Amino acid sequence: TTRTPEFLGLDVADELVPESSTTSDVVVGVLDTGVWPERNSFDDTGLGPIPAVWKGECVAAKDFDPAKSCNRKLIGARFFSKGYESSMGPIDESHESKSPRDADGHGTHTSTTAAGSAVSDASLLGYATGTARGMALRARIAVYKVCWTGGCFSSDILAAMDAAVNDGCHILSLSLGGGATDYYRDSVAIGAFNAMESGVLVSCSAGNAGPGAATLSNLAPWITTVGAGTIDRDFPAYVVLGNGKNYTGVSLYSGKLLSSTPIPLIYAGNATNSSNGNLCMPGTLVPEKVAGKVVLCERGINARVQKGMVVKDAGGAGMVLANTATNSEELVADAHLLPATLIGEKAGNVIKAYALSDPNPTATIIFGGTKVGVRPSPVVAAFSSRGPNAVTPEILKPDLIAPGVNILAGWTGAIGPTGLTTDSRRVEFNIISGTSMSCPHVSGLAALLKEEHPDWSPAAIKSALMTTAYVTYPGGDGILDIATGQAATPFDFGAGHADPKSAVDPGLIYDLTPEDYLEFLCAIDYTSLQIAAISKDRNYSCDARKNYSVSKLNYPSFSVAFATASGSADKGATATVVHERTVTNVGPPATYKSTATAKVDGGEVQISVEPAVLNFTETGEKKSYTVKFTAPSLPSGSSGSGRLEWSDGKHTVASALAFTWT
Amino acid sequence: AATRRASYIVHMAKTQMPARFTEHSHWYDASLRSISDSADMLYTYDTVAHGFAARLTPAEARNLARRPGVLSVLPDTTYHLH
């Protein structure tokens, strides 16, 4: 990927791990749509021999020759289709490769984002130029193709996770998800639990169902759940109207430009023979009405790039695509096949009014190329799924956010950048958006931490990434949520935005063992059968005499659920919730002092930390503390947030606090 | 619908494998055969789960769920790229 290494502070000469000092044996396993192995991002120059302990392999298939396709970077490639074919019928090999080869692009994009080699002069049709590199430059990649045209099936995913852990992957990256379901019914959660138990960190995308509440996927506490934010890069494309006004949109169009003088503009809703012609669906535009014009289309139902194709096929000269309330002001860029730009809902409404009211509406589009240093950034992407955690509200999700909007990374050679069959262009890199792109960023960062701290557990790595995440811009203002235009909350970005330079030396970590997670399962009243189904039948049963509680799980963030007082008599009563935590010193001896802040509309939460000071005399020392949250009774649905920080003056170990009343 | 097969993931309690089996995969096979002589075994799982995936009719799935040592029989579900 380009730009995100700089955005994350990875480009500085003193890399996290000096390049010459180690050959990395960390393997990132990517479960996705496969790989296009010919990409330069899989070049293995400078990488040492494949780790001796590696048990994976590149399987041979009709269009996948291991001898040519794999090397010291791409060291594993498998595919799993039995579940998919069992449900969807045999794979149509005229459309899909029954092999590790990626015919979709998604898998090549995510694997190169996580650990691709550096490729200079990368770009998409001249946009987003730079040196493209994965987050973990020296890590190895193994790909497990589990997603096919019709979806990704849990039996295939579980088989791939089985193989990936057995092969020796250290990190698993899954940019996929299903609905929020009990962990013991969720094959990704089951596979991730046992992967975790084998010391493998499992990083998953949080989902693109935002900005509504409780829209997250991959919610198990032993999974690292990653939301998406923007980076400081944009691709402006300006709509210039005949009345002299102009509006900023985004586009990755590259090709013959429109004239700089506005040409006739028409609203698609007035150029159609169908009730939803405003959406520019196939076959809905009347050619005579759009020929040679700029057409204003509205988002919804079919893909953005297909709308452009519909306008082009009908003879339109260009397209202005307007967001609706669902997307509001979020702008994702596309490599359209005609001059086209995406604009926000507000601008869309103004341009629509102009197109409908002006007797001779005209418009043109001026393309501004790539702009970097965009502020504010990051901003939480509107599409990024939000908490609370629909399965266990007392576990705050997502865990953190990372770059996920307009990300350039490797692409398949089987289809063009739009994915349209009519798109005959072939590109080495493509720019797409989603929590599918933020997840492999974190997977790669986790690999970097694993390189630096091979003895860290998955929970320790996750804790380091979370407690060092930032929630404010350099000036002190809170990171914004593009969906609201307001400061985002922990339900939007969890612990905040990843900051790898800090994560490599977090000071303290919140560690967790498989046993801790089993106690968590007891705390949520799992039966021994359910626990056995998750934990590979460990003969583990909850102790009826023990007082299990989710609040005892040593999680790096806090989600405190207060019960709203039911009767009017105790309206004035306060409720107290106590959480217990244990932190491990992974730095030198130091004394940490705690500070806690909270902001709740309509009330105040008192926070007391005991002890307020922790004095560590050696590395590896563990110390426990309790946090008591005392709050008035507020109406159900109320929420608030805050932050608990431990600082020794050099390290700041921060935990997000999220409060809810139900 | 009653006869149509779909894939299921069967989680097994490995510690309850009868002594007459030496290989878990043999036990999985026998469990599957005990409820159907034609169901296909798709995968066996041993590292991140104990069990197998097979194509079953709904009735077979219900019967298998009642077999000793079977912890859960979950229908194959579709996940989506994000």
Interface residues (C-beta under 8 A of the other chain):
Chain A: D32 T33 F80 K82 G83 S86 S87 H106 C147 G150 G151 C152 F153 S154 S155 I157 L158 A159 M161 D162 A163 V165 N166 S175 L176 G177 G178 Y184 R185 S187 V188 I190 G191 A192 F193 N194 A195 S198 S205 A206 G207 N208 S217 G434 T435 S436 C439 L529 Q530 A532 A533 K536 D537 N539
Chain B: R5 A6 S7 Y8 I9 H11 M12 A13 K14 T15 Q16 D40 L42 Y43 Y45 D46 T47 V48 A49 H50 A53 R55 L71 S72 L74 D76 T77 T78 Y79 H80 L81 H82
